[in-house]
Amino acid sequence: MILAGGRARRMGGGQKALVSLAGEPLVTHVARRLRAQAEPIAVNAPAADRDRIGGIGLPIVPDTLPGRPGPLAGILAAMRWAAALDPRSSHVLTVPTDTPFLPPDLVDRLRDAVGRDGAGIAYALSDSGPHPVIGLWPLGLADRLERAIVAEGVRKVRDWTGRLDACPVSWSGTPDPFVNLNTQAEVSAAEGRIAAGSPERPAAPG
């Protein structure tokens, strides 16, 4: 699930998923990264954005809770979506829509960490710090997560993972595969990285 509930306020407003990077929406870059690793893929975004984002050809899954309470609500929506899609599923992956350089071994390494360490949750860590939104989540935690959001007012992903058996999985070195784009200057730097032929960039679908 690509979490796309944020707004591009530092880029002039609008839906962040649709910010152009090298001629394509940010969300398209993220989906391309994921498609080689896991399917099906959907986008968590407000229902009001369905028409705008729907043009990218991916299902749009709104939050299951009202009031847009943040990324934890997107993770909850991802859990509910994955469980309804296939009751045999055990986990769902979430990533934010502003991370266009996700590593090609993301799913494999998070999945290995869950199996090896017995952790319920695995999330990404790089030299820039933890990235708890980039995580592999057990679907069995959905009801517990909903109670935390609704009854306890938990809003930060890190506060939630701090309560649980969560395992960080580390990627080191530069460039950071989890760099997120929040300003136009960061978008321009990312375009330079793409133009330079960043070695971890996957080939465009052909």
C-alpha positions in Angstrom: 0.0 0.0 0.0 1.4 3.4 -1.0 0.3 5.9 1.6 -0.7 9.1 -0.2 -2.7 11.1 2.3 -0.2 14.0 2.6 -0.4 17.4 0.9 2.5 19.1 -0.9 2.3 22.2 1.2 6.0 23.1 0.8 5.7 22.6 -2.9 2.7 24.9 -3.4 -0.1 22.6 -2.3 -2.1 19.9 -4.0 -1.9 16.1 -3.8 1.7 15.1 -3.1 1.3 11.8 -5.0 0.9 13.7 -8.2 4.0 16.0 -7.9 6.0 15.6 -11.1 9.4 13.9 -10.9 11.2 13.5 -14.2 8.0 13.8 -16.1 6.0 11.3 -14.0 3.9 11.5 -10.8 5.8 10.6 -7.6 3.4 7.8 -7.0 4.3 6.2 -10.3 7.9 6.0 -9.4 7.1 4.4 -6.1 4.7 1.9 -7.8 7.4 0.9 -10.3 9.8 0.2 -7.4 7.2 -2.0 -5.7 5.8 -3.8 -8.7 9.0 -5.8 -9.1 8.8 -7.0 -5.5 5.1 -7.4 -4.5 1.6 -7.2 -5.9 -1.2 -6.2 -5.9 -0.5 -2.6 -5.2 -3.0 0.0 -4.1 -2.9 3.7 -3.0 -4.3 4.9 0.3 -5.7 8.4 -0.3 -8.8 10.4 0.7 -11.9 9.5 -1.2 -12.1 13.1 -2.5 -8.8 12.5 -4.4 -10.1 9.3 -6.1 -10.7 11.0 -9.5 -7.3 12.7 -9.5 -5.2 9.9 -8.4 -7.3 7.2 -10.1 -5.8 8.0 -13.4 -2.5 6.2 -12.5 -4.3 2.9 -12.9 -4.1 1.7 -9.2 -6.9 1.1 -6.8 -7.6 3.9 -4.4 -8.3 2.8 -0.8 -9.5 5.6 1.6 -9.0 5.5 5.3 -11.5 3.4 7.2 -11.6 6.0 10.0 -13.0 9.5 9.7 -11.1 12.7 10.3 -7.8 11.8 8.6 -5.9 10.9 11.8 -2.6 10.4 10.0 -0.4 7.6 8.7 -1.5 5.1 11.3 -4.9 5.3 9.8 -3.4 4.6 6.4 -1.6 1.5 7.8 -4.9 0.4 9.3 -6.6 0.8 5.9 -3.9 -1.2 4.3 -4.4 -4.0 6.8 -8.2 -4.1 6.2 -7.7 -4.0 2.4 -5.2 -6.8 2.4 -7.3 -9.0 4.7 -10.4 -8.5 2.5 -8.5 -9.1 -0.7 -7.1 -12.5 0.5 -7.9 -13.9 3.9 -4.8 -16.1 3.7 -2.5 -13.0 3.7 -0.4 -12.6 6.8 1.2 -9.2 6.3 1.0 -6.0 4.2 3.7 -3.6 3.2 3.3 0.1 3.5 5.5 2.8 2.0 5.0 6.6 1.6 4.3 8.2 -1.7 7.4 10.5 -1.5 10.1 7.9 -1.5 10.9 7.3 -5.2 14.2 5.4 -4.6 13.0 2.4 -2.6 15.6 -0.4 -2.7 15.0 -3.5 -4.9 15.5 -5.8 -1.9 13.0 -4.0 0.4 10.4 -6.7 0.6 12.8 -9.6 0.8 14.8 -8.2 3.6 11.8 -7.1 5.7 10.2 -10.5 5.2 13.4 -12.3 6.1 13.6 -10.2 9.3 10.1 -11.2 10.3 10.9 -14.9 9.7 14.4 -14.9 11.2 13.9 -12.8 14.3 10.3 -13.7 15.0 9.3 -10.1 15.1 5.8 -9.2 14.3 6.8 -6.1 12.5 9.8 -5.2 10.4 10.6 -1.6 9.3 13.3 0.2 7.4 16.3 2.0 8.9 19.0 3.9 7.1 21.9 6.2 8.0 19.3 9.1 8.1 17.4 7.3 10.8 14.3 5.0 11.2 11.5 5.0 8.6 8.7 3.3 10.5 6.1 4.0 7.8 8.1 1.7 5.5 7.1 -1.5 7.2 5.7 -5.0 7.0 2.7 -5.2 9.2 0.8 -8.3 10.5 -2.8 -8.2 9.6 -3.7 -9.7 12.9 -2.9 -6.4 14.6 -5.6 -4.4 12.8 -8.2 -4.4 15.7 -5.5 -3.5 18.2 -4.3 -0.7 16.0 -7.8 0.7 15.5 -8.3 0.8 19.3 -5.0 2.6 19.8 -6.1 5.3 17.2 -9.7 5.7 18.3 -9.7 5.0 22.0 -6.2 6.1 23.0 -5.5 8.9 20.5 -2.2 7.4 19.2 -1.1 9.2 16.1 2.6 8.7 15.6 3.8 5.5 13.9 6.9 5.4 16.1 4.7 5.5 19.2 2.8 2.5 18.0 5.8 0.4 17.0 7.4 1.2 20.3 4.7 -0.8 22.0 5.3 -3.9 19.9 7.8 -6.4 18.8 9.3 -4.4 16.0 12.5 -5.1 14.2 14.5 -2.4 12.3 16.2 -3.6 9.1 19.2 -1.5 8.2 20.3 -0.2 4.8 23.6 1.8 4.9 25.5 4.0 2.5 24.7 6.8 0.1 22.6 7.7 -1.7 19.9 7.0 0.9 17.3 4.7 -0.6 14.7 6.1 1.7 15.1 9.8 1.0 11.7 11.5 1.0 10.9 14.6 -1.1 9.2 17.5 0.8 10.4 20.5 -1.1 10.9 21.5 -4.7 14.6 21.7 -4.1 14.5 18.0 -3.0 12.6 17.1 -6.2 15.2 18.9 -8.3 18.0 17.0 -6.5 16.1 13.7 -7.1 15.8 14.6 -10.8 19.5 15.1 -10.9 20.0 11.7 -9.3 17.8 10.1 -12.0 19.5 11.9 -14.8 22.9 10.8 -13.5 21.7 7.2 -13.9 21.5 6.3 -10.2 22.5 2.6 -10.1 19.6 1.5 -8.0 17.0 3.0 -10.3 15.0 0.2 -12.0 14.4 0.2 -15.7 11.2 1.8 -16.9 8.6 -0.7 -17.9 8.8 -1.5 -21.6 
